[in-house]
């Protein structure tokens, strides 16, 4: 099962299919299968955002366990995974900035949990995603503030 990330914007983002080795993250419209996730957002345009792996698994994330998100650093993380996470973070920030919106909504869940309600709500600046210790919370809903460059 995969971690998946959805973003809601006021205008559609350009669609992109996943290409192995590309620095561009995949962006897809909702399908009939994941359309239930729409109920969690206030912005009208909902997109599936993939990481460098195609799904959302290469976005740094923590799993909901017993009602909380234990944070820990995995000493076994290999350099290749760290590089992939960094590229996914950078790609996500670039994509969110390209939306032209001042705020974008994000929601990360496990594939299939589309109707599950968020368990945490956070307001963050887009730059927070670039911090090495930032992890998307499973079932965490983020309002991401984007400052003009």
Rosetta constraint file for C-alpha pairs under 8 A:
AtomPair CA 1 CA 110 HARMONIC 6.91 0.50
AtomPair CA 1 CA 111 HARMONIC 6.23 0.50
AtomPair CA 2 CA 55 HARMONIC 6.61 0.50
AtomPair CA 2 CA 56 HARMONIC 6.67 0.50
AtomPair CA 2 CA 57 HARMONIC 5.93 0.50
AtomPair CA 2 CA 110 HARMONIC 5.74 0.50
AtomPair CA 2 CA 111 HARMONIC 5.47 0.50
AtomPair CA 3 CA 55 HARMONIC 6.97 0.50
AtomPair CA 3 CA 56 HARMONIC 4.98 0.50
AtomPair CA 3 CA 57 HARMONIC 5.11 0.50
AtomPair CA 3 CA 108 HARMONIC 6.94 0.50
AtomPair CA 3 CA 109 HARMONIC 5.74 0.50
AtomPair CA 3 CA 110 HARMONIC 4.46 0.50
AtomPair CA 3 CA 111 HARMONIC 5.94 0.50
AtomPair CA 3 CA 138 HARMONIC 7.92 0.50
AtomPair CA 4 CA 48 HARMONIC 7.43 0.50
AtomPair CA 4 CA 49 HARMONIC 7.48 0.50
AtomPair CA 4 CA 50 HARMONIC 7.14 0.50
AtomPair CA 4 CA 55 HARMONIC 6.16 0.50
AtomPair CA 4 CA 56 HARMONIC 4.48 0.50
AtomPair CA 4 CA 57 HARMONIC 7.05 0.50
AtomPair CA 4 CA 108 HARMONIC 5.66 0.50
AtomPair CA 4 CA 109 HARMONIC 5.51 0.50
AtomPair CA 4 CA 110 HARMONIC 5.82 0.50
AtomPair CA 4 CA 111 HARMONIC 5.88 0.50
AtomPair CA 5 CA 48 HARMONIC 6.05 0.50
AtomPair CA 5 CA 49 HARMONIC 5.52 0.50
AtomPair CA 5 CA 50 HARMONIC 6.84 0.50
AtomPair CA 5 CA 56 HARMONIC 5.85 0.50
AtomPair CA 5 CA 106 HARMONIC 6.93 0.50
AtomPair CA 5 CA 107 HARMONIC 5.78 0.50
AtomPair CA 5 CA 108 HARMONIC 4.41 0.50
AtomPair CA 5 CA 109 HARMONIC 6.59 0.50
AtomPair CA 6 CA 46 HARMONIC 6.76 0.50
AtomPair CA 6 CA 47 HARMONIC 5.48 0.50
AtomPair CA 6 CA 48 HARMONIC 4.63 0.50
AtomPair CA 6 CA 49 HARMONIC 5.67 0.50
AtomPair CA 6 CA 106 HARMONIC 5.59 0.50
AtomPair CA 6 CA 107 HARMONIC 5.28 0.50
AtomPair CA 6 CA 108 HARMONIC 6.37 0.50
AtomPair CA 7 CA 46 HARMONIC 5.73 0.50
AtomPair CA 7 CA 47 HARMONIC 5.25 0.50
AtomPair CA 7 CA 48 HARMONIC 6.56 0.50
AtomPair CA 7 CA 49 HARMONIC 6.75 0.50
AtomPair CA 7 CA 104 HARMONIC 6.74 0.50
AtomPair CA 7 CA 105 HARMONIC 5.47 0.50
AtomPair CA 7 CA 106 HARMONIC 4.54 0.50
AtomPair CA 7 CA 107 HARMONIC 6.64 0.50
AtomPair CA 8 CA 41 HARMONIC 6.60 0.50
AtomPair CA 8 CA 42 HARMONIC 7.68 0.50
AtomPair CA 8 CA 43 HARMONIC 5.33 0.50
AtomPair CA 8 CA 44 HARMONIC 6.69 0.50
AtomPair CA 8 CA 45 HARMONIC 5.29 0.50
AtomPair CA 8 CA 46 HARMONIC 4.40 0.50
AtomPair CA 8 CA 47 HARMONIC 6.29 0.50
AtomPair CA 8 CA 104 HARMONIC 5.84 0.50
AtomPair CA 8 CA 105 HARMONIC 5.00 0.50
AtomPair CA 8 CA 106 HARMONIC 6.53 0.50
AtomPair CA 9 CA 13 HARMONIC 7.84 0.50
AtomPair CA 9 CA 43 HARMONIC 5.39 0.50
AtomPair CA 9 CA 44 HARMONIC 6.53 0.50
AtomPair CA 9 CA 45 HARMONIC 5.14 0.50
AtomPair CA 9 CA 46 HARMONIC 6.62 0.50
AtomPair CA 9 CA 99 HARMONIC 7.04 0.50
AtomPair CA 9 CA 101 HARMONIC 6.86 0.50
AtomPair CA 9 CA 103 HARMONIC 7.75 0.50
AtomPair CA 9 CA 104 HARMONIC 5.44 0.50
AtomPair CA 9 CA 105 HARMONIC 6.91 0.50
AtomPair CA 10 CA 43 HARMONIC 5.50 0.50
AtomPair CA 10 CA 44 HARMONIC 5.77 0.50
AtomPair CA 10 CA 45 HARMONIC 5.77 0.50
AtomPair CA 10 CA 101 HARMONIC 6.90 0.50
AtomPair CA 11 CA 44 HARMONIC 7.63 0.50
AtomPair CA 11 CA 45 HARMONIC 5.98 0.50
AtomPair CA 11 CA 99 HARMONIC 7.32 0.50
AtomPair CA 12 CA 45 HARMONIC 5.62 0.50
AtomPair CA 12 CA 46 HARMONIC 7.86 0.50
AtomPair CA 13 CA 27 HARMONIC 7.45 0.50
AtomPair CA 13 CA 47 HARMONIC 7.70 0.50
AtomPair CA 13 CA 99 HARMONIC 6.46 0.50
AtomPair CA 14 CA 27 HARMONIC 7.11 0.50
AtomPair CA 15 CA 26 HARMONIC 7.22 0.50
AtomPair CA 15 CA 27 HARMONIC 4.94 0.50
AtomPair CA 15 CA 28 HARMONIC 5.49 0.50
AtomPair CA 15 CA 29 HARMONIC 7.39 0.50
AtomPair CA 16 CA 24 HARMONIC 7.92 0.50
AtomPair CA 16 CA 25 HARMONIC 7.34 0.50
AtomPair CA 16 CA 26 HARMONIC 4.87 0.50
AtomPair CA 16 CA 27 HARMONIC 4.99 0.50
AtomPair CA 16 CA 28 HARMONIC 6.59 0.50
AtomPair CA 17 CA 26 HARMONIC 5.03 0.50
AtomPair CA 17 CA 27 HARMONIC 6.64 0.50
AtomPair CA 17 CA 28 HARMONIC 7.23 0.50
AtomPair CA 18 CA 22 HARMONIC 7.73 0.50
AtomPair CA 18 CA 24 HARMONIC 7.95 0.50
AtomPair CA 18 CA 25 HARMONIC 6.72 0.50
AtomPair CA 18 CA 26 HARMONIC 4.74 0.50
AtomPair CA 18 CA 50 HARMONIC 7.64 0.50
AtomPair CA 18 CA 54 HARMONIC 5.45 0.50
AtomPair CA 19 CA 26 HARMONIC 7.84 0.50
AtomPair CA 19 CA 54 HARMONIC 7.75 0.50
AtomPair CA 20 CA 52 HARMONIC 7.69 0.50
AtomPair CA 20 CA 53 HARMONIC 7.57 0.50
AtomPair CA 20 CA 54 HARMONIC 7.97 0.50
AtomPair CA 21 CA 52 HARMONIC 7.54 0.50
AtomPair CA 22 CA 52 HARMONIC 7.51 0.50
AtomPair CA 23 CA 52 HARMONIC 7.11 0.50
AtomPair CA 23 CA 87 HARMONIC 7.13 0.50
AtomPair CA 23 CA 91 HARMONIC 6.83 0.50
AtomPair CA 24 CA 52 HARMONIC 7.89 0.50
AtomPair CA 24 CA 91 HARMONIC 6.46 0.50
AtomPair CA 25 CA 49 HARMONIC 6.91 0.50
AtomPair CA 25 CA 50 HARMONIC 5.74 0.50
AtomPair CA 25 CA 51 HARMONIC 5.66 0.50
AtomPair CA 25 CA 52 HARMONIC 6.19 0.50
AtomPair CA 25 CA 54 HARMONIC 7.50 0.50
AtomPair CA 25 CA 88 HARMONIC 7.45 0.50
AtomPair CA 25 CA 91 HARMONIC 6.17 0.50
AtomPair CA 25 CA 92 HARMONIC 7.27 0.50
AtomPair CA 25 CA 95 HARMONIC 7.96 0.50
AtomPair CA 26 CA 48 HARMONIC 7.95 0.50
AtomPair CA 26 CA 49 HARMONIC 5.87 0.50
AtomPair CA 26 CA 50 HARMONIC 4.98 0.50
AtomPair CA 26 CA 51 HARMONIC 7.03 0.50
AtomPair CA 26 CA 54 HARMONIC 6.50 0.50
AtomPair CA 27 CA 47 HARMONIC 6.34 0.50
AtomPair CA 27 CA 48 HARMONIC 5.70 0.50
AtomPair CA 27 CA 49 HARMONIC 4.86 0.50
AtomPair CA 27 CA 50 HARMONIC 6.45 0.50
AtomPair CA 28 CA 47 HARMONIC 5.62 0.50
AtomPair CA 28 CA 48 HARMONIC 5.08 0.50
AtomPair CA 28 CA 49 HARMONIC 6.71 0.50
AtomPair CA 29 CA 46 HARMONIC 6.92 0.50
AtomPair CA 29 CA 47 HARMONIC 5.10 0.50
AtomPair CA 29 CA 48 HARMONIC 6.24 0.50
AtomPair CA 30 CA 34 HARMONIC 6.01 0.50
AtomPair CA 30 CA 35 HARMONIC 5.62 0.50
AtomPair CA 30 CA 46 HARMONIC 6.82 0.50
AtomPair CA 30 CA 47 HARMONIC 6.11 0.50
AtomPair CA 30 CA 48 HARMONIC 6.48 0.50
AtomPair CA 31 CA 35 HARMONIC 5.87 0.50
AtomPair CA 34 CA 112 HARMONIC 7.48 0.50
AtomPair CA 34 CA 114 HARMONIC 6.05 0.50
AtomPair CA 35 CA 114 HARMONIC 7.71 0.50
AtomPair CA 36 CA 114 HARMONIC 5.64 0.50
AtomPair CA 36 CA 115 HARMONIC 5.56 0.50
AtomPair CA 37 CA 41 HARMONIC 7.86 0.50
AtomPair CA 37 CA 114 HARMONIC 4.68 0.50
AtomPair CA 37 CA 115 HARMONIC 5.71 0.50
AtomPair CA 38 CA 46 HARMONIC 6.68 0.50
AtomPair CA 39 CA 115 HARMONIC 7.79 0.50
AtomPair CA 40 CA 117 HARMONIC 7.23 0.50
AtomPair CA 40 CA 118 HARMONIC 7.83 0.50
AtomPair CA 41 CA 46 HARMONIC 7.83 0.50
AtomPair CA 41 CA 105 HARMONIC 7.10 0.50
AtomPair CA 43 CA 104 HARMONIC 7.88 0.50
AtomPair CA 43 CA 105 HARMONIC 7.41 0.50
AtomPair CA 49 CA 55 HARMONIC 7.77 0.50
AtomPair CA 49 CA 56 HARMONIC 7.17 0.50
AtomPair CA 50 CA 54 HARMONIC 4.91 0.50
AtomPair CA 50 CA 55 HARMONIC 4.66 0.50
AtomPair CA 50 CA 56 HARMONIC 4.92 0.50
AtomPair CA 51 CA 55 HARMONIC 5.75 0.50
AtomPair CA 51 CA 56 HARMONIC 4.91 0.50
AtomPair CA 51 CA 57 HARMONIC 6.81 0.50
AtomPair CA 51 CA 58 HARMONIC 5.47 0.50
AtomPair CA 51 CA 59 HARMONIC 5.94 0.50
AtomPair CA 51 CA 88 HARMONIC 5.23 0.50
AtomPair CA 51 CA 91 HARMONIC 7.96 0.50
AtomPair CA 51 CA 92 HARMONIC 7.88 0.50
AtomPair CA 52 CA 56 HARMONIC 7.95 0.50
AtomPair CA 52 CA 58 HARMONIC 6.22 0.50
AtomPair CA 52 CA 84 HARMONIC 6.50 0.50
AtomPair CA 52 CA 85 HARMONIC 7.92 0.50
AtomPair CA 52 CA 87 HARMONIC 7.08 0.50
AtomPair CA 52 CA 88 HARMONIC 5.59 0.50
AtomPair CA 53 CA 57 HARMONIC 6.76 0.50
AtomPair CA 53 CA 58 HARMONIC 5.96 0.50
AtomPair CA 58 CA 81 HARMONIC 7.69 0.50
AtomPair CA 58 CA 84 HARMONIC 6.42 0.50
AtomPair CA 58 CA 85 HARMONIC 5.40 0.50
AtomPair CA 58 CA 88 HARMONIC 6.51 0.50
AtomPair CA 59 CA 85 HARMONIC 5.68 0.50
AtomPair CA 59 CA 88 HARMONIC 5.86 0.50
AtomPair CA 59 CA 89 HARMONIC 6.68 0.50
AtomPair CA 59 CA 135 HARMONIC 7.88 0.50
AtomPair CA 59 CA 136 HARMONIC 7.49 0.50
AtomPair CA 60 CA 85 HARMONIC 6.05 0.50
AtomPair CA 60 CA 89 HARMONIC 7.95 0.50
AtomPair CA 60 CA 134 HARMONIC 7.26 0.50
AtomPair CA 60 CA 135 HARMONIC 4.97 0.50
AtomPair CA 60 CA 136 HARMONIC 6.18 0.50
AtomPair CA 61 CA 135 HARMONIC 4.40 0.50
AtomPair CA 61 CA 136 HARMONIC 4.33 0.50
AtomPair CA 61 CA 137 HARMONIC 5.66 0.50
AtomPair CA 61 CA 138 HARMONIC 6.82 0.50
AtomPair CA 62 CA 69 HARMONIC 6.09 0.50
AtomPair CA 62 CA 70 HARMONIC 7.14 0.50
AtomPair CA 62 CA 71 HARMONIC 6.87 0.50
AtomPair CA 62 CA 135 HARMONIC 6.06 0.50
AtomPair CA 62 CA 136 HARMONIC 6.27 0.50
AtomPair CA 62 CA 137 HARMONIC 5.18 0.50
AtomPair CA 62 CA 138 HARMONIC 6.07 0.50
AtomPair CA 63 CA 69 HARMONIC 5.93 0.50
AtomPair CA 63 CA 70 HARMONIC 7.61 0.50
AtomPair CA 63 CA 137 HARMONIC 6.45 0.50
AtomPair CA 63 CA 138 HARMONIC 5.16 0.50
AtomPair CA 64 CA 68 HARMONIC 5.50 0.50
AtomPair CA 64 CA 69 HARMONIC 4.93 0.50
AtomPair CA 64 CA 70 HARMONIC 7.70 0.50
AtomPair CA 64 CA 137 HARMONIC 7.11 0.50
AtomPair CA 64 CA 138 HARMONIC 5.60 0.50
AtomPair CA 64 CA 139 HARMONIC 7.40 0.50
AtomPair CA 65 CA 69 HARMONIC 6.00 0.50
AtomPair CA 65 CA 70 HARMONIC 7.25 0.50
AtomPair CA 69 CA 137 HARMONIC 6.81 0.50
AtomPair CA 69 CA 138 HARMONIC 7.95 0.50
AtomPair CA 77 CA 81 HARMONIC 6.48 0.50
AtomPair CA 77 CA 82 HARMONIC 6.97 0.50
AtomPair CA 78 CA 82 HARMONIC 6.51 0.50
AtomPair CA 79 CA 83 HARMONIC 6.17 0.50
AtomPair CA 80 CA 84 HARMONIC 6.19 0.50
AtomPair CA 81 CA 85 HARMONIC 6.08 0.50
AtomPair CA 82 CA 86 HARMONIC 6.16 0.50
AtomPair CA 83 CA 87 HARMONIC 6.20 0.50
AtomPair CA 84 CA 88 HARMONIC 6.11 0.50
AtomPair CA 85 CA 89 HARMONIC 6.11 0.50
AtomPair CA 86 CA 90 HARMONIC 6.15 0.50
AtomPair CA 86 CA 130 HARMONIC 7.60 0.50
AtomPair CA 86 CA 132 HARMONIC 7.97 0.50
AtomPair CA 87 CA 91 HARMONIC 5.96 0.50
AtomPair CA 88 CA 92 HARMONIC 6.05 0.50
AtomPair CA 89 CA 93 HARMONIC 6.26 0.50
AtomPair CA 89 CA 129 HARMONIC 6.23 0.50
AtomPair CA 89 CA 130 HARMONIC 5.81 0.50
AtomPair CA 90 CA 94 HARMONIC 6.14 0.50
AtomPair CA 90 CA 130 HARMONIC 6.59 0.50
AtomPair CA 91 CA 95 HARMONIC 6.06 0.50
AtomPair CA 92 CA 96 HARMONIC 6.10 0.50
AtomPair CA 93 CA 97 HARMONIC 6.11 0.50
AtomPair CA 93 CA 126 HARMONIC 6.41 0.50
AtomPair CA 93 CA 127 HARMONIC 7.43 0.50
AtomPair CA 93 CA 129 HARMONIC 7.04 0.50
AtomPair CA 93 CA 130 HARMONIC 7.56 0.50
AtomPair CA 94 CA 98 HARMONIC 6.17 0.50
AtomPair CA 95 CA 99 HARMONIC 6.60 0.50
AtomPair CA 96 CA 100 HARMONIC 7.90 0.50
AtomPair CA 96 CA 101 HARMONIC 7.98 0.50
AtomPair CA 96 CA 104 HARMONIC 7.02 0.50
AtomPair CA 96 CA 126 HARMONIC 7.89 0.50
AtomPair CA 96 CA 146 HARMONIC 7.67 0.50
AtomPair CA 97 CA 101 HARMONIC 7.45 0.50
AtomPair CA 97 CA 146 HARMONIC 6.44 0.50
AtomPair CA 101 CA 146 HARMONIC 7.18 0.50
AtomPair CA 102 CA 145 HARMONIC 5.87 0.50
AtomPair CA 102 CA 146 HARMONIC 4.96 0.50
AtomPair CA 102 CA 147 HARMONIC 6.70 0.50
AtomPair CA 102 CA 148 HARMONIC 7.89 0.50
AtomPair CA 103 CA 143 HARMONIC 6.45 0.50
AtomPair CA 103 CA 144 HARMONIC 5.33 0.50
AtomPair CA 103 CA 145 HARMONIC 4.57 0.50
AtomPair CA 103 CA 146 HARMONIC 5.76 0.50
AtomPair CA 104 CA 143 HARMONIC 5.91 0.50
AtomPair CA 104 CA 144 HARMONIC 5.18 0.50
AtomPair CA 104 CA 145 HARMONIC 6.78 0.50
AtomPair CA 104 CA 146 HARMONIC 7.73 0.50
AtomPair CA 105 CA 141 HARMONIC 7.21 0.50
AtomPair CA 105 CA 142 HARMONIC 5.61 0.50
AtomPair CA 105 CA 143 HARMONIC 4.69 0.50
AtomPair CA 105 CA 144 HARMONIC 6.05 0.50
AtomPair CA 106 CA 141 HARMONIC 5.72 0.50
AtomPair CA 106 CA 142 HARMONIC 4.98 0.50
AtomPair CA 106 CA 143 HARMONIC 6.53 0.50
AtomPair CA 106 CA 144 HARMONIC 7.35 0.50
AtomPair CA 107 CA 118 HARMONIC 7.75 0.50
AtomPair CA 107 CA 139 HARMONIC 6.58 0.50
AtomPair CA 107 CA 140 HARMONIC 5.92 0.50
AtomPair CA 107 CA 141 HARMONIC 4.60 0.50
AtomPair CA 107 CA 142 HARMONIC 6.38 0.50
AtomPair CA 108 CA 136 HARMONIC 6.86 0.50
AtomPair CA 108 CA 137 HARMONIC 6.80 0.50
AtomPair CA 108 CA 138 HARMONIC 5.43 0.50
AtomPair CA 108 CA 139 HARMONIC 5.50 0.50
AtomPair CA 108 CA 140 HARMONIC 6.08 0.50
AtomPair CA 108 CA 141 HARMONIC 7.04 0.50
AtomPair CA 109 CA 113 HARMONIC 6.33 0.50
AtomPair CA 109 CA 114 HARMONIC 7.27 0.50
AtomPair CA 109 CA 138 HARMONIC 5.09 0.50
AtomPair CA 109 CA 139 HARMONIC 5.08 0.50
AtomPair CA 109 CA 140 HARMONIC 7.75 0.50
AtomPair CA 110 CA 114 HARMONIC 7.96 0.50
AtomPair CA 110 CA 138 HARMONIC 7.19 0.50
AtomPair CA 116 CA 139 HARMONIC 7.64 0.50
AtomPair CA 117 CA 139 HARMONIC 7.08 0.50
AtomPair CA 118 CA 139 HARMONIC 4.73 0.50
AtomPair CA 118 CA 140 HARMONIC 5.57 0.50
AtomPair CA 118 CA 141 HARMONIC 5.92 0.50
AtomPair CA 119 CA 139 HARMONIC 5.54 0.50
AtomPair CA 119 CA 140 HARMONIC 5.91 0.50
AtomPair CA 119 CA 141 HARMONIC 7.71 0.50
AtomPair CA 120 CA 139 HARMONIC 6.85 0.50
AtomPair CA 120 CA 140 HARMONIC 4.79 0.50
AtomPair CA 120 CA 141 HARMONIC 6.04 0.50
AtomPair CA 121 CA 140 HARMONIC 6.01 0.50
AtomPair CA 121 CA 141 HARMONIC 4.86 0.50
AtomPair CA 121 CA 142 HARMONIC 5.85 0.50
AtomPair CA 121 CA 143 HARMONIC 7.79 0.50
AtomPair CA 122 CA 140 HARMONIC 7.55 0.50
AtomPair CA 122 CA 141 HARMONIC 6.38 0.50
AtomPair CA 122 CA 142 HARMONIC 4.91 0.50
AtomPair CA 122 CA 143 HARMONIC 6.28 0.50
AtomPair CA 123 CA 142 HARMONIC 5.72 0.50
AtomPair CA 123 CA 143 HARMONIC 4.74 0.50
AtomPair CA 123 CA 144 HARMONIC 5.98 0.50
AtomPair CA 123 CA 145 HARMONIC 7.36 0.50
AtomPair CA 124 CA 128 HARMONIC 6.49 0.50
AtomPair CA 124 CA 142 HARMONIC 6.93 0.50
AtomPair CA 124 CA 143 HARMONIC 6.33 0.50
AtomPair CA 124 CA 144 HARMONIC 5.06 0.50
AtomPair CA 124 CA 145 HARMONIC 6.13 0.50
AtomPair CA 125 CA 129 HARMONIC 7.89 0.50
AtomPair CA 125 CA 144 HARMONIC 5.50 0.50
AtomPair CA 125 CA 145 HARMONIC 4.67 0.50
AtomPair CA 125 CA 146 HARMONIC 6.25 0.50
AtomPair CA 125 CA 147 HARMONIC 7.80 0.50
AtomPair CA 126 CA 130 HARMONIC 7.84 0.50
AtomPair CA 126 CA 144 HARMONIC 5.57 0.50
AtomPair CA 126 CA 145 HARMONIC 5.70 0.50
AtomPair CA 126 CA 146 HARMONIC 5.45 0.50
AtomPair CA 126 CA 147 HARMONIC 7.72 0.50
AtomPair CA 127 CA 131 HARMONIC 7.27 0.50
AtomPair CA 128 CA 134 HARMONIC 6.78 0.50
AtomPair CA 129 CA 134 HARMONIC 5.92 0.50
AtomPair CA 129 CA 135 HARMONIC 7.81 0.50
AtomPair CA 130 CA 134 HARMONIC 7.22 0.50
AtomPair CA 136 CA 140 HARMONIC 6.87 0.50
